[in-house]
Amino acid sequence: MAPASRNAAPDTGPLIGLNHTTSGDPASPTVLFLHGFMGRARDWRETAAGLDGRFFCVSVDLPGHGASTGLPPGRYTMEGAAVGVLDLLDGIPVQQAVLAGYSMGGRLALYLALRHPDRFCGLFLESASPGLEDARGRAARRAADEERAARLEGGDFERFLRDWYSQPLFAPLARDEELLRRTLEDRRENDPDELARSLRGMGTGNQPSLWGELPGLRAPALAVAGGLDGKFVGISHRMEGACPRMRTVVVPGAGHNVRVEAPAAYLRLLRNFLDGCQSECAPYNHHHD
């Protein structure tokens, strides 16, 4: 069963389920997919299809994204989102899963694996970090995210999107005009006011730093970063150095969103990782009765 301590999460409000999609046989091992900022559950459709029906795939709309909107305020925090994910797994029901998370979803995946180790037996991270270590850095990031949140609420969502994807982090993606067009089209379907709530509650400046907890990670973990994303290549290698259970793979020619920019390489890494989890995480396909 899930650790009872999660029920003590503050201000998460009444149980309001996160929107999600599933595919595959519920009797198969479960993979839980967590998207990045401005993403949605459906971002993972092609990845789930590429697993050839060998896994039960669960993809979540995180708070403030897709159809997971209008939630109590506490649900938009890292802890509140974690409670929502655990409630979702209990409701399906799934006892144990492998986590696959991208960027913001990767930060949440790392939080879940560290704080609720009995529920997760593998951790596949894409361009993720354990947060910011020092209070000054977190304060600066909170201020930057507050400014972005205010822009989201200001009414010019299109300008926000174009500015967001003009960040150096997304330069490799933005160089592909068709890929950028499709990405912007998907992102426009979100509610900017809800995205602002997510940014305030789950931004890197507001999450607890997990660096000190990394050495205790129990699940096998793979940190994937794009070779053109120097910041997250560095973070991934540093996580590997701090965590005996984690290794890093750098995908040449890809930027921050490896799954979109190098889908074949991403899928190959994910499939190999899931195959490697099978023996170590033997119980992870046992669902609640």
PANU-627264 format. One line per field, with one value per atom (N, C-alpha, C): residue in one letter; atom name; x, y, z. Coordinates in Angstrom, 1 decimal. Layout:
# residues N
vexse: [A ...]
mise: [CA ...]
east: [X ...]
north: [Y ...]
up: [Z ...]
END
This chain:
# residues 289
vexse: [M M M A A A P P P A A A S S S R R R N N N A A A A A A P P P D D D T T T G G G P P P L L L I I I G G G L L L N N N H H H T T T T T T S S S G G G D D D P P P A A A S S S P P P T T T V V V L L L F F F L L L H H H G G G F F F M M M G G G R R R A A A R R R D D D W W W R R R E E E T T T A A A A A A G G G L L L D D D G G G R R R F F F F F F C C C V V V S S S V V V D D D L L L P P P G G G H H H G G G A A A S S S T T T G G G L L L P P P P P P G G G R R R Y Y Y T T T M M M E E E G G G A A A A A A V V V G G G V V V L L L D D D L L L L L L D D D G G G I I I P P P V V V Q Q Q Q Q Q A A A V V V L L L A A A G G G Y Y Y S S S M M M G G G G G G R R R L L L A A A L L L Y Y Y L L L A A A L L L R R R H H H P P P D D D R R R F F F C C C G G G L L L F F F L L L E E E S S S A A A S S S P P P G G G L L L E E E D D D A A A R R R G G G R R R A A A A A A R R R R R R A A A A A A D D D E E E E E E R R R A A A A A A R R R L L L E E E G G G G G G D D D F F F E E E R R R F F F L L L R R R D D D W W W Y Y Y S S S Q Q Q P P P L L L F F F A A A P P P L L L A A A R R R D D D E E E E E E L L L L L L R R R R R R T T T L L L E E E D D D R R R R R R E E E N N N D D D P P P D D D E E E L L L A A A R R R S S S L L L R R R G G G M M M G G G T T T G G G N N N Q Q Q P P P S S S L L L W W W G G G E E E L L L P P P G G G L L L R R R A A A P P P A A A L L L A A A V V V A A A G G G G G G L L L D D D G G G K K K F F F V V V G G G I I I S S S H H H R R R M M M E E E G G G A A A C C C P P P R R R M M M R R R T T T V V V V V V V V V P P P G G G A A A G G G H H H N N N V V V R R R V V V E E E A A A P P P A A A A A A Y Y Y L L L R R R L L L L L L R R R N N N F F F L L L D D D G G G C C C Q Q Q S S S E E E C C C A A A P P P Y Y Y N N N H H H H H H H H H D D D]
mise: [N CA C N CA C N CA C N CA C N CA C N CA C N CA C N CA C N CA C N CA C N CA C N CA C N CA C N CA C N CA C N CA C N CA C N CA C N CA C N CA C N CA C N CA C N CA C N CA C N CA C N CA C N CA C N CA C N CA C N CA C N CA C N CA C N CA C N CA C N CA C N CA C N CA C N CA C N CA C N CA C N CA C N CA C N CA C N CA C N CA C N CA C N CA C N CA C N CA C N CA C N CA C N CA C N CA C N CA C N CA C N CA C N CA C N CA C N CA C N CA C N CA C N CA C N CA C N CA C N CA C N CA C N CA C N CA C N CA C N CA C N CA C N CA C N CA C N CA C N CA C N CA C N CA C N CA C N CA C N CA C N CA C N CA C N CA C N CA C N CA C N CA C N CA C N CA C N CA C N CA C N CA C N CA C N CA C N CA C N CA C N CA C N CA C N CA C N CA C N CA C N CA C N CA C N CA C N CA C N CA C N CA C N CA C N CA C N CA C N CA C N CA C N CA C N CA C N CA C N CA C N CA C N CA C N CA C N CA C N CA C N CA C N CA C N CA C N CA C N CA C N CA C N CA C N CA C N CA C N CA C N CA C N CA C N CA C N CA C N CA C N CA C N CA C N CA C N CA C N CA C N CA C N CA C N CA C N CA C N CA C N CA C N CA C N CA C N CA C N CA C N CA C N CA C N CA C N CA C N CA C N CA C N CA C N CA C N CA C N CA C N CA C N CA C N CA C N CA C N CA C N CA C N CA C N CA C N CA C N CA C N CA C N CA C N CA C N CA C N CA C N CA C N CA C N CA C N CA C N CA C N CA C N CA C N CA C N CA C N CA C N CA C N CA C N CA C N CA C N CA C N CA C N CA C N CA C N CA C N CA C N CA C N CA C N CA C N CA C N CA C N CA C N CA C N CA C N CA C N CA C N CA C N CA C N CA C N CA C N CA C N CA C N CA C N CA C N CA C N CA C N CA C N CA C N CA C N CA C N CA C N CA C N CA C N CA C N CA C N CA C N CA C N CA C N CA C N CA C N CA C N CA C N CA C N CA C N CA C N CA C N CA C N CA C N CA C N CA C N CA C N CA C N CA C N CA C N CA C N CA C N CA C N CA C N CA C N CA C N CA C N CA C N CA C N CA C N CA C N CA C N CA C N CA C N CA C N CA C N CA C N CA C N CA C N CA C N CA C N CA C N CA C N CA C N CA C N CA C N CA C N CA C N CA C N CA C N CA C N CA C N CA C N CA C N CA C N CA C N CA C N CA C N CA C N CA C N CA C N CA C N CA C N CA C N CA C N CA C]
east: [0.8 0.0 0.9 0.3 1.1 1.3 2.5 2.8 1.7 1.4 0.3 0.7 2.0 2.4 1.9 1.6 1.2 -0.1 -0.9 -2.2 -2.1 -0.9 -0.7 -0.3 -0.3 0.1 -0.9 -0.3 -1.2 -2.0 -3.2 -4.1 -4.2 -4.3 -4.5 -6.0 -6.9 -8.3 -8.9 -10.2 -10.9 -10.2 -10.5 -9.9 -10.5 -9.7 -10.1 -9.1 -9.5 -8.6 -7.9 -6.7 -5.9 -6.4 -6.6 -7.0 -5.8 -6.2 -5.1 -5.6 -4.7 -5.0 -4.2 -4.8 -4.1 -4.1 -3.1 -3.0 -2.3 -2.6 -2.0 -2.8 -2.3 -2.9 -2.6 -3.7 -3.4 -2.7 -2.6 -1.9 -0.4 0.0 1.4 2.1 3.4 4.2 3.8 3.7 3.2 4.3 4.1 5.0 4.1 4.6 3.8 4.6 4.0 4.6 4.2 5.2 4.9 5.5 4.7 5.1 5.8 6.3 7.0 6.0 6.5 5.7 5.0 3.7 2.9 2.6 3.0 2.7 1.4 1.1 -0.2 0.1 -0.9 -0.8 -0.6 -1.2 -1.2 0.2 1.1 2.4 3.1 2.7 3.4 2.7 1.8 1.1 2.1 2.9 3.8 4.8 5.3 6.2 5.5 4.3 3.6 3.4 3.0 2.8 4.0 5.2 6.5 6.9 6.2 6.5 5.8 5.1 4.6 3.6 2.9 1.9 2.5 3.8 4.4 4.2 3.7 3.6 2.2 1.8 0.5 1.0 0.6 1.1 0.1 0.5 -0.4 0.2 -0.5 0.0 -0.9 -0.4 -1.1 -1.1 -2.2 -2.2 -1.9 -0.7 -0.3 -1.2 -1.2 -2.1 -1.8 -2.9 -2.8 -2.6 -2.5 -2.3 -3.4 -3.6 -4.7 -6.0 -6.6 -7.9 -7.8 -6.6 -6.4 -6.4 -7.6 -7.7 -8.7 -8.7 -9.7 -9.5 -8.3 -8.0 -7.8 -7.9 -7.6 -6.1 -5.8 -4.5 -3.3 -3.5 -2.4 -2.0 -2.9 -2.6 -1.6 -1.3 -0.4 1.1 1.3 2.7 3.3 4.6 5.2 4.6 4.4 3.8 2.4 1.6 0.2 0.1 1.0 0.9 1.3 2.3 2.7 1.5 0.7 -0.5 -1.5 -1.6 -2.6 -2.1 -0.8 -0.3 -0.6 -0.3 -0.5 -1.9 -2.8 -4.2 -4.7 -4.1 -4.4 -4.0 -2.8 -2.4 -3.2 -3.6 -4.5 -5.8 -6.3 -7.6 -7.7 -6.5 -6.6 -6.9 -6.3 -5.3 -3.9 -2.8 -1.5 -0.7 0.0 0.8 2.2 2.8 4.1 4.3 5.1 5.3 6.8 7.2 8.4 8.0 8.7 8.5 9.3 8.6 9.4 8.9 9.8 9.5 10.4 9.8 10.5 10.5 11.6 11.8 11.0 10.0 9.2 8.6 8.2 7.7 8.8 10.0 11.2 11.5 11.3 11.6 10.5 9.3 8.2 8.5 9.0 9.3 10.4 11.4 12.5 12.0 11.1 10.5 9.7 8.9 8.1 9.0 10.0 10.9 11.6 12.0 12.7 11.8 10.7 9.8 8.8 8.6 7.7 8.3 9.4 10.2 9.5 8.5 7.8 6.9 6.6 5.6 6.3 7.6 8.3 9.6 9.8 10.9 11.8 11.7 12.6 12.3 13.4 13.3 14.0 13.2 13.8 13.6 14.7 14.6 15.1 14.4 14.8 14.9 16.1 16.4 15.7 16.1 15.5 16.6 16.2 17.1 16.5 17.4 16.9 16.5 16.5 16.2 17.4 17.2 18.3 18.7 20.0 20.5 20.5 20.8 20.9 19.6 19.4 18.2 18.2 19.3 19.4 19.0 19.5 19.1 17.7 17.1 15.7 14.8 15.3 14.5 14.6 15.7 15.8 14.9 14.9 14.1 12.6 12.2 10.8 10.4 11.3 11.0 10.8 11.7 11.6 10.3 10.0 8.7 7.5 7.6 6.4 6.2 7.3 7.2 6.6 7.0 6.4 4.9 4.6 3.2 2.3 2.8 2.1 1.9 2.9 2.7 1.7 1.7 0.6 -0.8 -0.9 -2.2 -2.5 -1.5 -1.7 -2.4 -2.7 -3.5 -2.9 -1.5 -0.8 -0.1 -0.9 -0.4 0.5 0.1 0.9 2.3 2.4 3.8 4.6 3.9 4.6 5.2 4.3 4.8 6.0 6.0 7.1 8.3 8.2 9.3 9.9 9.0 9.4 10.3 9.8 10.6 11.7 11.9 13.1 14.3 14.0 15.1 16.2 17.5 18.6 18.3 17.6 17.3 16.6 15.8 15.0 15.5 16.7 17.2 17.2 17.6 17.6 16.2 15.2 13.9 13.4 13.7 13.1 13.7 14.9 15.5 14.7 13.9 13.0 11.7 11.4 10.2 8.9 8.8 7.6 7.5 8.6 8.5 8.0 8.6 8.2 6.7 6.2 4.8 3.9 4.3 3.4 3.5 4.6 4.8 3.9 4.0 3.2 1.7 1.3 -0.1 -0.6 0.2 -0.2 -0.3 0.7 0.7 -0.4 -0.9 -2.0 -3.3 -3.4 -4.6 -4.7 -3.6 -3.6 -4.3 -4.7 -5.3 -4.1 -3.8 -2.7 -2.8 -4.0 -4.2 -3.8 -4.2 -3.8 -2.3 -1.7 -0.2 0.5 -0.1 0.5 0.5 -0.6 -0.7 0.4 0.5 1.6 3.0 3.2 4.6 4.9 3.9 4.1 4.3 3.5 3.5 4.6 4.9 5.8 7.1 7.3 8.5 9.7 10.9 12.1 12.4 12.1 12.3 11.5 10.4 9.5 9.7 10.3 10.4 11.5 11.4 12.6 13.8 15.0 16.2 16.3 16.5 16.6 18.0 19.0 20.4 20.8 20.5 20.9 20.3 19.2 18.5 19.0 19.7 20.0 20.8 21.7 22.5 21.6 20.4 19.5 18.5 18.6 17.6 17.7 16.6 16.6 16.4 15.6 15.3 16.4 16.6 17.6 17.1 18.1 17.7 18.6 18.0 18.8 18.4 19.5 19.3 19.7 18.8 19.0 19.1 20.1 20.2 20.6 20.2 20.6 22.0 22.8 24.2 24.3 23.2 23.2 22.7 22.3 21.8 22.8 23.8 25.0 24.6 23.6 23.2 22.7 21.9 21.4 22.3 23.2 24.3 25.1 25.4 26.2 25.4 24.1 23.3 23.1 23.0 22.8 24.0 25.2 26.5 26.7 26.3 26.5 25.5 24.3 23.4 24.0 24.6 25.2 26.3 27.1 28.2 27.7 26.5 25.9 25.1 24.7 23.7 24.2 24.5 25.1 24.1 22.8 21.9 21.6 22.2 21.9 23.1 22.7 23.7 23.2 24.1 23.7 24.0 23.1 23.3 23.1 24.0 23.9 23.6 22.5 22.1 22.6 23.6 24.2 23.1 23.3 22.5 21.1 20.8 19.5 19.6 18.6 18.6 17.8 17.0 16.3 15.3 14.5 13.4 13.9 14.6 15.2 14.2 13.1 12.0 11.4 11.3 10.8 11.8 13.1 14.1 14.8 14.9 15.5 14.7 13.5 12.5 13.0 13.7 14.2 15.2 16.2 17.2 16.5 15.6 14.9 14.1 13.4 12.6 13.5 14.6 15.6 16.1 16.5 17.0 15.9 14.6 13.5 13.3 13.2 12.9 14.0 15.3 16.4 16.3 16.0 15.9 14.8 13.6 12.5 12.8 13.5 13.9 14.9 15.8 16.7 16.0 14.9 14.1 13.4 13.2 12.3 12.7 14.0 14.4 14.4 15.0 15.1 13.8 12.8 11.6 10.5 10.8 9.8 8.4 8.3 6.9 6.1 6.7 6.1 4.8 4.6 3.3 2.2 2.4 1.3 0.4 -0.8 -1.8 -2.6 -3.2 -4.1 -5.2 -5.7 -6.9 -8.1]
north: [-1.2 0.0 1.2 2.4 3.6 4.1 4.8 5.3 6.2 6.0 6.8 8.3 8.6 10.0 10.9 10.4 11.3 11.9 11.3 11.9 13.2 13.4 14.6 15.8 15.7 16.8 18.0 19.2 20.4 20.9 21.3 22.1 21.4 20.1 19.5 19.5 19.8 19.9 18.5 18.5 17.2 16.4 15.1 14.3 14.6 15.2 15.5 14.8 13.9 13.1 13.8 13.4 14.0 13.3 14.1 13.5 12.6 11.5 10.6 9.7 9.1 8.1 6.8 5.7 4.4 3.7 2.8 1.9 0.6 -0.4 -1.7 -2.5 -3.7 -4.6 -4.3 -4.0 -3.7 -4.7 -6.0 -7.0 -7.0 -6.1 -6.0 -5.0 -5.0 -4.0 -2.6 -1.7 -0.4 0.6 1.5 2.7 3.9 4.8 6.1 7.2 7.9 9.0 10.4 11.2 12.6 13.6 14.5 15.4 16.7 17.5 18.8 19.9 21.1 22.3 22.6 22.8 23.1 21.8 20.7 19.4 18.8 17.6 16.9 15.4 14.7 13.2 12.7 13.3 12.8 13.0 13.8 13.9 12.6 11.6 10.3 9.2 9.6 8.5 7.7 8.4 7.7 6.8 7.4 6.6 5.3 5.5 4.3 3.3 3.8 2.9 2.1 2.8 2.2 1.1 0.9 -0.2 -1.5 -1.5 -2.7 -3.5 -2.8 -3.5 -4.3 -4.2 -5.0 -4.5 -3.2 -2.5 -1.9 -1.7 -0.9 0.5 1.4 2.8 3.7 4.5 5.5 6.9 7.8 9.1 10.1 11.1 12.0 13.4 14.1 15.6 16.1 16.7 17.2 18.5 18.8 20.0 21.2 21.8 23.0 22.8 21.5 21.1 20.3 20.4 19.6 19.8 18.7 18.7 18.6 18.7 18.7 20.1 20.7 22.2 22.4 23.6 24.0 23.2 22.8 22.0 22.9 22.3 23.1 23.6 24.8 25.4 24.5 23.7 22.8 21.8 21.5 20.4 20.9 22.2 22.7 22.7 22.2 22.2 20.8 20.6 19.4 18.3 18.6 17.6 17.3 18.3 18.1 17.3 17.6 16.8 15.4 15.1 13.8 13.0 13.7 13.1 12.7 13.6 13.3 12.1 12.0 10.8 9.5 9.6 8.4 8.0 9.0 8.7 8.1 8.6 8.0 6.6 6.2 4.9 4.0 4.5 3.7 3.4 4.4 4.2 3.3 3.1 2.3 0.8 0.0 0.3 -0.3 0.4 0.0 0.1 -1.0 -1.0 -0.4 -0.7 -0.3 0.0 1.0 1.4 1.9 1.9 2.6 4.0 5.0 6.4 6.8 7.5 8.2 9.6 10.6 12.0 12.9 13.9 14.9 16.3 16.9 18.2 18.4 19.2 19.4 18.0 17.2 15.8 15.0 15.2 14.5 14.9 16.2 16.6 16.0 15.9 15.2 13.7 13.1 11.7 11.4 12.3 12.1 12.3 13.2 13.5 12.2 11.7 10.5 9.3 9.1 7.9 8.0 9.2 9.4 9.4 10.0 10.1 8.9 8.2 7.0 5.8 5.4 4.3 3.0 2.7 1.4 1.4 2.5 2.6 2.6 2.8 3.1 2.3 1.5 0.6 0.8 2.0 2.4 3.9 4.6 6.0 6.4 6.8 7.1 8.6 9.4 10.9 11.4 12.4 13.2 14.6 15.2 16.6 17.0 16.3 16.6 17.0 17.6 18.1 17.8 17.7 17.6 19.0 20.0 21.4 22.2 23.3 24.3 24.1 24.1 23.8 25.0 26.2 27.3 28.2 28.8 29.6 30.8 31.4 32.6 32.2 31.1 30.6 30.3 29.7 29.4 30.7 31.7 33.0 33.7 33.6 34.3 33.6 32.2 31.5 31.7 31.8 32.1 33.5 34.5 35.8 35.7 35.0 34.9 34.1 33.1 32.4 33.2 34.0 34.9 35.9 36.4 37.3 36.6 35.3 34.6 34.3 33.9 33.7 34.9 36.1 37.3 37.5 37.2 37.3 36.4 35.2 34.2 34.7 35.4 36.0 37.3 37.8 39.1 39.1 38.0 37.9 37.7 37.7 37.5 36.2 35.1 33.7 33.4 33.9 33.6 34.2 35.4 36.0 35.2 34.8 34.0 32.7 32.0 30.8 31.0 32.0 32.3 32.7 33.4 33.8 32.6 31.7 30.5 29.6 29.4 28.5 29.2 30.5 31.2 31.1 30.5 30.3 29.4 29.7 28.8 27.3 27.0 25.6 24.9 25.6 25.0 25.3 25.8 26.2 25.1 23.9 22.8 22.4 22.5 22.2 23.3 24.6 25.7 25.8 25.2 25.2 24.3 23.4 22.6 23.3 24.0 24.8 24.0 22.8 22.0 21.5 21.1 20.6 21.8 22.9 24.1 24.4 24.4 24.6 23.7 22.4 21.4 21.5 21.9 22.1 23.2 24.4 25.5 25.2 24.5 24.1 23.3 22.4 21.6 22.5 23.3 24.1 25.1 25.6 26.5 26.0 24.7 24.1 24.1 24.6 24.7 26.1 26.2 27.4 28.2 29.4 30.1 30.5 30.7 31.0 29.7 28.6 27.3 27.1 27.4 27.2 28.2 29.3 30.3 29.7 29.0 28.4 27.3 26.5 25.4 26.0 27.1 27.7 28.2 28.8 29.3 28.2 27.1 26.1 25.0 24.7 23.6 24.0 25.3 25.8 25.3 25.4 24.9 25.6 26.9 27.7 27.3 26.7 26.3 24.9 24.1 22.7 22.5 21.5 21.3 20.7 21.1 20.6 19.1 18.2 16.8 16.3 17.2 16.8 15.9 16.3 15.6 14.2 14.0 12.7 11.7 12.2 11.3 10.1 10.1 8.9 7.8 8.1 7.1 6.6 7.0 6.5 5.0 4.3 2.8 2.2 2.9 2.4 2.6 1.7 1.9 3.1 4.0 5.2 5.5 6.1 6.5 8.0 8.8 10.2 10.5 10.9 11.1 12.6 13.0 14.5 14.6 15.6 15.9 16.5 16.1 16.6 18.1 18.7 20.1 20.9 20.2 20.9 20.8 21.6 21.6 21.6 22.5 22.6 21.3 20.6 19.3 18.1 18.2 17.2 17.3 18.5 18.7 18.3 18.6 18.2 16.7 16.1 14.6 13.9 14.3 13.7 13.9 15.1 15.4 14.5 14.3 13.4 12.0 11.5 10.2 10.1 11.2 11.1 11.1 11.6 11.6 10.4 9.6 8.6 7.2 6.3 5.0 4.3 4.5 3.8 4.4 5.6 6.3 6.3 6.2 6.4 7.4 7.9 9.0 8.6 8.9 8.7 10.1 10.5 11.7 11.4 11.9 11.6 12.7 12.4 13.4 14.1 15.3 16.0 16.5 16.1 16.5 17.6 18.3 19.4 19.0 19.9 19.6 18.5 18.5 17.5 16.4 15.5 14.4 13.5 13.3 12.4 12.9 14.3 14.9 15.0 15.4 15.7 14.4 13.4 12.1 10.9 10.8 9.8 8.4 8.0 6.6 6.3 7.2 7.0 7.0 7.9 7.9 6.6 6.1 4.9 3.7 3.6 2.5 2.5 3.7 3.8 3.4 3.9 3.5 2.0 1.4 0.0 -0.8 -0.4 -1.2 -1.0 0.2 0.5 -0.4 -0.4 -1.2 -2.7 -3.1 -4.6 -4.8 -3.9 -4.1 -4.0 -3.4 -3.3 -4.6 -5.4 -6.6 -7.5 -7.8 -8.8 -8.1 -6.9 -6.2 -5.8 -5.4 -4.9 -6.0 -7.2 -8.3 -8.0 -7.4 -7.3 -6.1 -5.4 -4.1 -4.3 -5.6 -5.8 -6.4 -6.4 -6.9 -5.8 -5.8 -4.8 -5.2 -4.1 -4.4 -5.4 -6.2 -7.0 -6.2]
up: [0.0 0.0 0.0 -0.4 -0.4 1.0 1.2 2.6 3.1 4.3 4.9 5.0 5.0 5.3 4.2 3.0 1.9 2.2 3.1 3.4 4.2 4.7 5.5 4.7 3.4 2.5 2.7 2.9 3.3 2.1 2.5 1.5 0.2 0.1 -1.2 -1.6 -0.6 -0.9 -1.1 -1.5 -1.6 -2.8 -2.8 -3.9 -5.2 -6.1 -7.4 -8.3 -9.1 -9.8 -11.0 -11.3 -12.4 -13.7 -14.7 -16.0 -16.5 -17.1 -17.5 -18.7 -19.4 -20.4 -20.1 -20.6 -20.4 -21.7 -21.9 -23.0 -22.6 -23.3 -23.0 -22.0 -21.6 -20.7 -19.3 -18.5 -17.1 -16.3 -16.8 -16.1 -16.4 -17.3 -17.7 -16.8 -16.7 -15.9 -16.3 -15.3 -15.5 -15.7 -16.7 -16.9 -16.8 -15.9 -15.6 -16.3 -17.2 -18.0 -17.4 -17.1 -16.6 -17.5 -18.1 -19.1 -18.5 -19.4 -18.9 -18.9 -18.5 -18.5 -19.8 -19.8 -21.0 -21.8 -21.3 -22.0 -21.5 -22.0 -21.7 -21.8 -21.2 -21.3 -22.7 -23.7 -25.0 -25.7 -25.0 -25.6 -25.7 -24.9 -24.9 -25.8 -26.6 -27.4 -28.3 -29.0 -29.9 -29.1 -28.0 -27.1 -26.6 -26.1 -25.6 -26.7 -27.9 -29.0 -29.4 -29.2 -29.5 -28.6 -27.5 -26.5 -26.9 -28.0 -28.6 -27.7 -26.8 -26.0 -24.9 -24.6 -23.6 -22.2 -22.1 -20.8 -20.7 -19.5 -19.3 -19.1 -20.0 -20.0 -19.5 -18.5 -17.9 -18.1 -18.7 -19.0 -18.3 -17.6 -16.7 -17.3 -17.1 -17.2 -15.8 -15.7 -14.4 -14.0 -12.8 -12.4 -13.2 -13.7 -14.5 -16.0 -16.4 -17.8 -18.3 -19.6 -20.3 -19.6 -19.1 -18.5 -16.9 -16.4 -14.9 -14.4 -14.4 -14.1 -13.0 -12.5 -11.5 -10.2 -9.8 -8.7 -7.4 -6.2 -5.0 -5.1 -4.5 -4.6 -4.3 -3.2 -2.8 -3.8 -4.8 -5.8 -6.8 -6.8 -7.9 -7.4 -6.2 -5.6 -6.0 -5.8 -6.0 -5.1 -3.8 -2.9 -3.3 -3.6 -4.0 -5.3 -6.3 -7.5 -7.2 -6.3 -5.9 -5.3 -4.5 -3.9 -5.0 -5.9 -7.0 -7.8 -8.1 -8.8 -8.0 -6.8 -5.9 -5.8 -5.7 -5.7 -7.0 -8.1 -9.4 -9.5 -9.1 -9.1 -8.2 -7.0 -6.2 -6.8 -7.6 -8.2 -9.4 -10.0 -11.3 -11.1 -10.2 -9.2 -9.7 -9.4 -9.7 -8.4 -8.0 -6.8 -7.1 -8.2 -8.5 -9.9 -10.2 -11.6 -11.8 -13.1 -13.5 -13.9 -13.5 -13.8 -15.1 -16.0 -17.1 -17.1 -16.8 -16.7 -17.5 -18.1 -18.8 -18.1 -17.9 -17.5 -16.1 -16.1 -14.9 -14.4 -15.3 -15.0 -14.5 -14.9 -14.4 -13.0 -12.7 -11.3 -10.4 -10.8 -10.0 -9.9 -11.0 -11.0 -9.9 -9.9 -8.9 -7.5 -7.3 -6.0 -5.6 -6.5 -6.1 -5.8 -6.6 -6.4 -5.1 -4.7 -3.4 -2.2 -2.3 -1.2 -1.0 -2.1 -2.0 -2.7 -2.2 -2.9 -3.1 -2.2 -2.3 -3.5 -4.1 -5.2 -6.6 -6.6 -7.9 -8.0 -9.0 -9.1 -10.2 -10.9 -12.0 -12.3 -12.7 -12.9 -14.2 -15.2 -16.5 -16.7 -16.5 -16.5 -17.8 -18.3 -19.5 -19.2 -19.3 -19.0 -17.7 -16.6 -15.3 -14.3 -13.2 -12.2 -10.8 -9.8 -8.4 -7.8 -8.6 -8.0 -7.8 -7.1 -6.8 -5.4 -5.1 -3.8 -2.8 -3.3 -2.4 -2.4 -1.2 -1.1 -2.0 -2.2 -3.1 -4.5 -5.0 -6.3 -6.5 -5.4 -5.5 -5.5 -4.7 -4.6 -6.0 -6.6 -8.0 -9.0 -8.9 -9.8 -9.6 -8.3 -8.0 -8.5 -8.4 -9.0 -10.5 -11.2 -12.6 -13.0 -12.3 -12.6 -12.3 -11.3 -11.0 -12.1 -12.7 -13.8 -15.0 -15.2 -16.3 -16.1 -14.8 -14.5 -14.8 -14.4 -14.6 -16.1 -16.9 -18.4 -18.9 -18.4 -18.8 -18.5 -17.4 -17.0 -17.7 -18.4 -19.0 -20.3 -20.9 -22.1 -23.4 -23.5 -24.8 -24.7 -24.7 -24.6 -25.8 -27.0 -28.2 -28.1 -27.6 -27.4 -26.4 -25.3 -24.3 -24.8 -25.6 -26.2 -27.1 -28.0 -28.9 -28.1 -27.0 -26.2 -25.5 -25.0 -24.3 -25.2 -26.4 -27.3 -28.0 -27.7 -28.2 -27.2 -26.0 -25.1 -25.7 -25.3 -25.8 -25.6 -24.5 -24.1 -25.3 -26.0 -27.1 -28.5 -28.6 -29.9 -30.9 -30.5 -31.5 -32.0 -31.1 -31.5 -32.4 -32.1 -32.8 -34.2 -34.5 -35.8 -36.8 -36.3 -37.2 -37.2 -38.3 -38.3 -38.2 -38.8 -38.7 -37.2 -36.6 -35.2 -34.3 -34.5 -33.7 -33.9 -35.2 -35.4 -34.7 -34.8 -34.1 -32.6 -32.1 -30.6 -30.2 -30.9 -30.5 -30.6 -31.6 -31.8 -30.6 -30.1 -29.0 -27.7 -27.5 -26.3 -26.2 -27.3 -27.4 -26.7 -26.6 -26.1 -24.6 -23.9 -22.5 -22.1 -20.9 -20.3 -19.6 -20.2 -19.6 -18.1 -17.6 -16.2 -15.4 -15.9 -15.2 -15.2 -16.4 -16.5 -15.5 -15.3 -14.3 -12.9 -12.6 -11.2 -11.1 -12.2 -12.2 -12.0 -12.7 -12.7 -11.3 -10.6 -9.3 -8.3 -8.4 -7.4 -7.6 -8.9 -9.2 -9.9 -10.0 -10.6 -9.8 -10.5 -9.8 -8.5 -8.5 -7.3 -6.1 -6.3 -5.2 -4.8 -5.6 -5.2 -4.2 -3.3 -2.4 -3.1 -2.7 -3.3 -2.9 -3.9 -3.7 -3.8 -3.9 -4.1 -2.9 -1.7 -0.5 -0.4 -1.1 -1.0 -2.0 -3.1 -4.2 -3.8 -2.9 -2.6 -2.1 -1.5 -1.0 -2.0 -3.2 -4.2 -4.3 -4.2 -4.2 -5.6 -6.4 -7.8 -8.7 -9.7 -10.8 -11.6 -12.0 -12.7 -13.9 -14.9 -16.1 -16.3 -16.4 -16.7 -18.2 -19.0 -20.4 -20.7 -21.4 -21.8 -23.2 -23.9 -25.3 -25.3 -26.2 -26.3 -26.6 -27.1 -27.4 -26.2 -25.1 -23.9 -22.8 -22.9 -22.0 -20.6 -20.2 -18.8 -18.3 -19.0 -18.4 -18.6 -19.6 -19.6 -18.3 -17.9 -16.6 -15.4 -15.3 -14.2 -14.2 -15.3 -15.4 -14.9 -15.3 -14.9 -13.4 -12.9 -11.5 -10.7 -11.1 -10.4 -10.4 -11.5 -11.6 -10.6 -10.4 -9.4 -8.0 -7.7 -6.4 -6.0 -7.0 -6.8 -7.4 -6.5 -7.0 -7.9 -7.9 -8.7 -10.0 -10.3 -11.5 -12.5 -13.8 -14.8 -15.8 -16.6 -17.6 -19.0 -19.9 -21.3 -22.0 -22.9 -23.6 -25.1 -25.6 -27.0 -27.9 -28.8 -29.7 -30.6 -30.8 -31.8 -31.3 -30.1 -29.5 -28.5 -28.3 -27.3 -26.0 -25.5 -24.2 -24.3 -25.4 -25.5 -26.4 -25.8 -26.6 -27.2 -26.5 -27.0 -28.4 -28.5 -29.7 -30.8 -30.4 -31.3 -31.8 -31.0 -31.4 -30.9 -31.5 -31.0 -31.0 -32.1 -32.2 -31.1 -30.9 -29.8 -28.4 -28.2 -27.0 -26.7 -27.7 -27.5 -27.3 -28.0 -27.8 -26.3 -25.8 -24.5 -23.5 -23.7 -22.8 -22.8 -24.0 -24.0 -23.3 -23.6 -22.9 -21.4 -21.0 -19.5 -18.9 -19.6 -19.0 -19.0 -20.0 -20.0 -18.9 -18.6 -17.5 -16.1 -16.0 -14.7 -14.4 -15.4 -15.3 -14.1 -14.0 -13.0 -11.7 -11.6 -10.3 -9.8 -10.6 -10.2 -10.4 -10.1 -10.4 -9.9 -8.7 -8.2 -8.9 -9.8 -10.2 -11.1 -11.4 -12.2 -11.4 -10.0 -9.2 -8.8 -9.3 -9.0 -7.8 -7.2 -6.1 -6.5 -5.6 -5.9 -5.8]
END
